Each structure stands twice: as structure tokens, then as C-alpha cells.
Amino acid sequence: MVGADSRSSVLTLTVFLTSLSIGYYLAGRSAGRIKGQELFYYGVIEFLIGLWAVLFPMLFKFSFSLVAAGLIDNIFGDVLLAIFLTAIPAILMGTTLPYLTQGLSQSFKSSSKTHASTYAINTIGACFGTLLAGFMLIQLIGLASSLHLIGAINMGFGLLMVYIFYASNRKVMADGGALNNTVKKVPVKTDYFANVPVAKTVPILVVAACSGYLLIALESYFIRLFSIATDGSIYAYPTVVTAFIAAVGIGAALSGKLMYKSHKIYTIIPLLVMFLWLLIYLSIQYWPYADYIIKHWVVQWFDSFDYLPVVRFIFLFLIIGLPVIASSMLLPFSFHFFKNKKTSLGKTTGDLYAVATIATIFGGLLGGYWLFNQLDFQQTFLSYFIVMIIMSIVALWAFKTTIKRHVQTVAILVSFISLIFVFPASDFNKNLALSYYFQTPSNTDIAIENPSDARDWLWSWFDYDQIISSSTQAEGIVSIFDKDHTKRMITINGRSNSGTTGSDYQGNALLGLFPYLMTESPKRVLVIGLGTGVTAGAIAHQVLVESVDVCEINSAVTQQLPHFDFATFDASKNPKINVIQSDVVKYLLRSKKQYDIIVSIPSNFWTAGIENLMMPEFYTIVRSKLAKGGAFIQWIPDYDFSEQGLLTLVRSFTSAFDSSSLWRLTQEDLVLMYQKEQNGSRPWVNNRLYDNTYLNTMDSINYTNPSQLKLAQIASNHDLLDLAKRGSIHSLDRPSLGKIALNALYNPEENYSAEQAINNQ
């Protein structure tokens, strides 16, 4: 509703984290006034969070109707929506950790260990929540039912906590006493905390802030990297987030065990973290090849790709686990040094976590978004080392240390910086630019022995000899491959998107030329997805077209458009073409324009976010933006797909449009077409086929018989309705197409074709 682009994700994350920090702050301020009743209030808060989850589907529908009605149409409206839908539960969540720390702690000395344990259990719970939501619940029972289930459990748990609190205080109340927490007193060894060294407050807060900044920035970085190195599917996000959260939970638990040594290892941890991330930095350029080897190993051992997500998660955790675990120990240790007897434990927790969370906001905005628009992928990671160096120095300043210790630290930092220059990772961006082959496994592939040979083989197979341009933006890496300045290909996040030769070039051009032929008045056109610009350029080149809007989510793709002018009829210079840098769902919801032609050319169907453009909810929006007689074209690949995928897409399409048809444009390209209030008769087609500009365009793409487009239909509306009965449900509440497409990629169906699916009815 606020968009699927990085800016919208950052906006939502920022509102959530800001609200969380407000919750920490408010809990800190109120902790002193509720002393003895923390667990009661904790139960009430958990009940309210659960209630919000139960109500969320209704609130979402209400806010969606506000957007659809045109009442919210700018960035300020997006902020209000994010606040309305996420702020209240996030504020409530922020109050829970301070209340629990104060309510469960049996003494001031032992509170550090109690806090670390509580933080660890809370985080490990978040890990399981991410696993359940990202991999199971949504696919099994849908978004709304998942929220209802989770909310009901939370409400029940909240009520249980309130009941336990009152039950344990019943005797006290009967005797006229006041309510109080009655946590069972278990002997706690407190000798460990007897001689805590005096620490300076400001350095402790700075270390906590740096740790928060780095965790969210690195998490954002590795979500992008994992997507590039693997298939970029719906599993990329929950895999990385779960790995990070699991490591944070383990780190918090470990800090509780090592609390008695905290003053000895606190200043060492930042240096250790820095060197561990350096080792990972040097390995990043080989990740696509590593994933290629993992896939071969999975097939060899399991004879199936079904276990691939699990194996990927294990390998990712083994790689990033150690530095994240070490980093996560800093916050509980900071609490240990930050607390003092004059301040309530709840306030200490609230203030510390408020500062850390505010730093996390900057980590998301700056390190996880803005830097990607200014630097390349390699430079962005190097920028994180600056924060690590600051954290290492400040951690040392937190305590009184000897000159010898300062000299040792400076020597280590100088050695570290020298290592970055000695090992510059010169092929960093080049190796990430084209990892498509590694994402398209086959049981018959021969494992190539090393990354260098793999890359050379890949370049030879694609028949390109240089990268002439590359751009990194928040949405990902875009590179242009060239051969003799006559053959070019665009890759987006390591995946080949489209090129200027063969059936790929012809198919992209026909996606614009086919609806132009079929539409009586093709004046206003919208193309969803820019790619090389072939589709937009081909249709904008026609005489009857007055304007072509192109919705492109990745600004790096737009920057590369001039490199394809020789094959797109000078698309970058055509005044008819207007590129709109926006998520198309958000754009259409808020646009008042009516279009004669809308063409949807999404990327690979298994890529995260793409399945949103093939849901009935999106198609309903599209239908409302079509003028009378207007045509909507949905591109479908007839490769790396499956019969179940086709049936599911047809079911989604026919549920939103009252009439539809399926056409074959090339051997590899199909389209579903809907024409608004069109009776099927197209008397203008024959005249348009003899238009000189149209014929010349067809000739330039080597399409020798344009008349055959009239006969390219392979399924009528009746046929498609029959096909739809066998398709799976794919909707906003029950998304399924992404998983089906991913399964088709890894387990291709032999002899699959659209015609075969139709004949199987």
C-alpha cells in the first residue's frame, strides 16, 4: 500500500523502530511508578498487542480503501499510514523488556544476568516467529488467519500473566497488603558482580549505538547480497533475518554466561567483530559460486532441491553467526556497566535501548538505504568498517586503561586498515554482476572447480566480453554487458533480464506491438517494467501513440537506458516516454490517469515481490485504470515455468477480468489479454498491419509475417475458465505463485508447454 520499493520498506522500518524506541523511553519513565506490578502491566500489554494483531486485517482494509479513494496520495500520507498500522503495537512492544527486566530481577547485582537472559529468550522467540511466519504460516493459512492465530495466542498469554499475578498475590491482598510481584527467590551467585569497574556513561552509550547501527545496516546489506547470490526468492528475506535474530539471541544468552568476565572482554569484542567481518568481506565476491556448489551438493545428497532453503540457512548462519553473536554481547554488557543504584532497572533498560534503537533507525536509513544510492556494493561494506573502528576506540575509552593498551589498539587498527589495502578484492562488483547461471541449476551441470573458471565459463556461454556500465542503487545492482557494441544485455541483481538479440529482443518488442495492433485507440500507454526499454521504445515509435508512461522501481535501470538506444528506437531521447520511478501498485492506486494500453512485464516470477503484480487485488486496480476498449497485457514466460504455475496465474487473472484470452507471441513468450468492453471484433487490425511505421518496426525485429499475430490466440475465455478450476489460490491473503515458480525453476517439468496444459483439460 505504501509500495514494495526500498524507500517504502525503509519508511515502514523507520516508523516501527521509532515507535519501539518511544516504548523503551516511556517504559523507563514509568518503571519507578509501577514497582511491584511490572508483571501485571506486562500481561496487559501482551493482551493489547494480541488484540491489535486480531484487528489488523480490518484496519488494513479500512486504510486500503482510503488510499483507493484518493484521500492519501503523497509521502506524508505514507508516513501516516505506517504510523496508523504499526506505531501502537511497536510502542507497546518497546515497554515489555524494561518491565520484565525490573519485574524479574531479584537484586541489583544479579539484574545484569536477568536482563541478558530475558533479552536472549525474547530474541530467540523472535527467531522462531520469523521462521513460522516467513516459511509456514502465511503459506498454510494466509495472512489474515496467521494474524488472528498469533493475536489470539498473545491475548491468551497476556490474560494468563494477569491471572498468575493476581493468583500469586491473593493471600497478600486478603491480608490487606498491596499488590506486588512474587517472583520465587532463587539463590543467585553475585560474587561475579561485586567488583564492576567504573565505566564512563557516554562511551558505553556510543558503543551500544554503534552496535545497533551496524546490526541493522549489515542485515539490510546481507538481505540484498543473499538475494543476488541465490535466486532472490521469497525466502531470501526471512532466511537472512532469521539468521541474524538467531545469532543475536545466542549472543545475548552467551553474555549472561560471561557477565563475570564482561569488563575483561568488553574492549576486545569490537576488535574481534571487525576482523571477523573483514574475513567475510573478502569472501563476498565468491558467494554466487558458493551457492552453485551448495546446490550441486544438495542434489547429490538428497536428489532434490527441497532441502535447499534449509542448507542455505545453515551455511549463512555459519558464515555470519560469529560476528553477529559477538556484536550482540555488547548491549547486555552495556546494561551491566550503565546501570546504577540511584536509577530503577526499568529506566536503565529503557534509556539504553532507546539510544540503541535510535541508532538502529540511522543504520536503516543511512547504512541500509542511503549509502546504496551513493556508493557501489563494495564501497558500502567498507563504510561499515569506519563505524567498527569508532566502536573499537570508544570501547577502550569507557574504562581507565594503560598507555600500553592504547598502543596495542592503535597497532591492531593500523594492521586492519593495511589488510584492506593489501587485499582490495578487485573483482568484487564484477563477480556479483552476473550470477544468473549459478541460480539456474540442472541435475546435468558439471561442477566447475573454482570461481575464476566458473566466471570465465559463464561469460563465454553468454558470449559477452565486457561490462560497459554498472550502477548500484537501493533496489540493487544493474550492469550492462556488451559484445562488439552491437549486442547488449542488462542484468539486475545478478539475473539476466533482457537483451538486444534473438527471441528475447523480438519478444520484448512484440509485447508493445501486439496490443498496439489489437487496440482501436492506442494513445495512452503504461508499461510496467523498463528493462532494456525495448517494449516502451517499440510502442512509442508508432504514430498513433501520444504518451508512454513506464513504471520502474529501480532507478539504476533508468540510468542505463541510453546504452540501449541503438535497439530501442532511441527510447531515452523519445519525448513520448516518461519514466515514473515508483512501485506500480502505489502509482496506480493514486493516479487519476486512464490508459488505453497497460503492459505488465515483470521480472522472473520467483523473485520476491513480483508475485504481487499477479494477484486479483492488483488486477482489479488495473481494470479501473483502463479506458473503454483498452487492453491489458500480462506477459508469461513459457520457459522455467510449470503447468501449475500457468493454471494458478490464469485463475488469478480470470477472477479479476470478465473476459480474457491467451496468445503466443514467440516460442518463449505468452500473454494473457483483457480488453475492456470489447466485443472481439477488431476491424482496424487489417489497416494497421499495412501502416509503414508498423511494418518497418516489425522488419527491424525480424518478424517477417505480422499478419500471423491475428491468429496467435491459443485459448479463449471459455478455455481459460476451465483451466482456472485447476489452479491454486493466489491472492494478497494467500500468496502462492512465487513458491510455485521457484519449484518450477528447480524442478522443471519435462515437455511443459501452454498448449500441453490446455490439451490436458
C-alpha positions, 0 to 999 in steps of 0.5 A: 500500500505504501509500495514494495520499493526500498524507500517504502520498506525503509519508511515502514522500518523507520516508523516501527523502530521509532515507535519501539524506541518511544516504548523503551523511553516511556517504559523507563519513565514509568518503571519507578511508578509501577514497582511491584506490578511490572508483571501485571502491566506486562500481561496487559500489554501482551493482551493489547498487542494480541488484540491489535494483531486480531484487528489488523486485517480490518484496519488494513482494509479500512486504510486500503480503501482510503488510499483507493479513494484518493484521500492519501496520495503523497509521502506524508500520507505514507508516513501516516499510514505506517504510523496508523498500522504499526506505531501502537503495537511497536510502542507497546512492544518497546515497554515489555523488556524494561518491565520484565527486566525490573519485574524479574530481577531479584537484586541489583547485582544479579539484574545484569544476568536477568536482563541478558537472559530475558533479552536472549529468550525474547530474541530467540522467540523472535527467531522462531516467529520469523521462521513460522511466519516467513516459511509456514504460516502465511503459506498454510493459512494466509495472512489474515488467519496467521494474524488472528492465530498469533493475536489470539495466542498473545491475548491468551498469554497476556490474560494468563500473566494477569491471572498468575499475578493476581493468583500469586498475590491473593493471600497478600491482598486478603491480608490487606497488603498491596499488590506486588510481584512474587517472583520465587527467590532463587539463590543467585551467585553475585560474587561475579558482580561485586567488583564492576569497574567504573565505566564512563556513561557516554562511551558505553552509550556510543558503543551500544549505538554503534552496535545497533547501527551496524546490526541493522545496516549489515542485515539490510546489506546481507538481505540484498547480497543473499538475494543476488547470490541465490535466486532472490526468492521469497525466502531470501528475506526471512532466511537472512533475518532469521539468521541474524535474530538467531545469532543475536539471541545466542549472543545475548544468552552467551553474555549472561554466561560471561557477565563475570568476565564482561569488563575483561572482554568488553574492549576486545569484542569490537576488535574481534567483530571487525576482523571477523567481518573483514574475513567475510568481506573478502569472501563476498565476491565468491558467494554466487559460486558458493551457492552453485556448489551448495546446490550441486551438493544438495542434489547429490545428497538428497536428489532434490532441491527441497532441502535447499532453503534449509542448507542455505540457512545453515551455511549463512548462519555459519558464515555470519553467526560469529560476528553477529553473536559477538556484536550482540554481547555488547548491549547486555554488557552495556546494561551491566556497566550503565546501570546504577543504584540511584536509577530503577532497572526499568529506566536503565533498560529503557534509556539504553535501548532507546539510544540503541534503537535510535541508532538502529533507525540511522543504520536503516536509513543511512547504512541500509538505504542511503549509502546504496544510492551513493556508493557501489556494493563494495564501497558500502561494506567498507563504510561499515568498517569506519563505524567498527573502528569508532566502536573499537576506540570508544570501547577502550575509552569507557574504562581507565586503561594503560598507555600500553593498551592504547598502543596495542589498539592503535597497532591492531587498527593500523594492521586492519586498515593495511589488510584492506589495502593489501587485499582490495578484492578487485573483482568484487562488483564484477563477480556479483554482476552476473550470477544468473547461471549459478541460480539456474541449476540442472541435475546435468551441470558439471561442477566447475572447480573454482570461481575464476573458471566458473566466471570465465565459463559463464561469460563465454556461454553468454558470449559477452566480453565486457561490462560497459556500465554498472550502477548500484542503487537501493533496489540493487545492482544493474550492469550492462554487458556488451559484445562488439557494441552491437549486442547488449544485455542488462542484468539486475541483481545478478539475473539476466533480464533482457537483451538486444538479440534473438527471441528475447529482443523480438519478444520484448518488442512484440509485447508493445506491438501486439496490443498496439495492433489489437487496440482501436485507440492506442494513445495512452500507454503504461508499461510496467517494467523498463528493462532494456526499454525495448517494449516502451521504445517499440510502442512509442515509435508508432504514430498513433501513440501520444504518451508512454508512461513506464513504471520502474522501481529501480532507478539504476535501470533508468540510468542505463537506458541510453546504452540501449538506444541503438535497439530501442528506437532511441527510447531515452531521447523519445519525448513520448516516454516518461519514466515514473520511478515508483512501485506500480501498485502505489502509482496506480492506486493514486493516479487519476490517469486512464490508459488505453494500453497497460503492459505488465512485464515483470521480472522472473516470477520467483523473485520476491515481490513480483508475485504481487503484480499477479494477484486479483487485488492488483488486477482489479486496480488495473481494470479501473485504470483502463479506458473503454476498449483498452487492453491489458497485457500480462506477459508469461514466460513459457520457459522455467515455468510449470503447468501449475504455475500457468493454471494458478496465474490464469485463475488469478487473472480470470477472477479479476477480468470478465473476459480474457484470452491467451496468445503466443507471441514467440516460442518463449513468450505468452500473454494473457489479454483483457480488453475492456468492453470489447466485443472481439471484433477488431476491424482496424487490425487489417489497416494497421498491419499495412501502416509503414511505421508498423511494418518497418518496426516489425522488419527491424525485429525480424518478424517477417509475417505480422499478419500471423499475430491475428491468429496467435490466440491459443485459448479463449475465455471459455478455455481459460475458465476451465483451466482456472478450476485447476489452479491454486489460490493466489491472492494478497491473503494467500500468496502462492505463485512465487513458491510455485515458480521457484519449484518450477525453476528447480524442478522443471517439468519435462515437455511443459508447454501452454498448449500441453496444459490446455490439451490436458483439460 
